[in-house]
Amino acid sequence: MTTVEDIEKAVTKLTPEQLARFRAWFEDYDARLFDEKIERDAKAGKLDKLADDAIRAHRKGLARDL
């Protein structure tokens, strides 16, 4: 399998059990990639402005309880 189309075809041929196993693997894989990107962005300072804005809003009493 070298293309997205090949992968799509293969996925359609999976049994329900195999699809569930693949889905669980892919969700974990995708979450790891997302976490790694957030980590890189944080280290690069790309999230600093968002954090500063949130802290400023909290200090002004504009934050809401979750």
C-alpha positions in Angstrom: 0.0 0.0 0.0 1.6 3.2 -1.1 -1.4 5.6 -1.6 -4.3 6.8 0.3 -6.6 5.1 -2.2 -4.9 1.7 -1.5 -5.3 2.3 2.2 -9.0 3.2 1.8 -9.6 0.0 -0.2 -7.9 -2.1 2.4 -9.9 -0.6 5.2 -13.2 -1.4 3.5 -12.1 -5.0 3.4 -11.5 -5.3 7.2 -13.8 -7.4 9.3 -15.7 -5.5 12.0 -13.2 -6.8 14.6 -10.2 -5.7 12.5 -11.8 -2.3 11.8 -12.3 -1.8 15.6 -8.6 -2.7 16.2 -7.5 -0.4 13.4 -9.6 2.4 14.6 -8.2 2.1 18.1 -4.7 2.0 16.8 -5.3 5.1 14.5 -6.9 7.1 17.3 -3.9 6.4 19.5 -1.5 7.2 16.7 -3.3 10.4 15.8 -3.5 11.5 19.4 0.3 10.9 19.8 1.0 13.1 16.7 -1.2 15.8 18.1 0.5 15.7 21.5 3.9 15.9 19.9 2.8 18.9 17.8 1.4 20.7 20.8 4.7 20.0 22.7 6.8 21.4 19.8 4.5 24.5 19.5 4.7 25.1 23.2 8.5 24.8 23.2 8.7 27.2 20.2 6.6 29.8 22.1 3.7 29.5 19.6 1.2 29.2 22.5 2.5 32.0 24.6 0.1 34.7 23.3 -2.9 32.4 23.9 -1.7 31.7 27.4 -1.1 35.4 28.1 -4.6 36.2 26.8 -6.2 33.6 29.0 -4.3 34.8 32.1 -5.2 38.4 31.4 -8.9 37.4 30.9 -8.9 35.4 34.2 -7.4 38.3 36.1 -10.1 40.6 34.8 -12.7 38.2 36.0 -13.7 37.2 32.5 -13.0 33.5 33.0 -15.8 30.9 33.5 -15.8 27.9 35.7 -15.6 24.6 33.8 
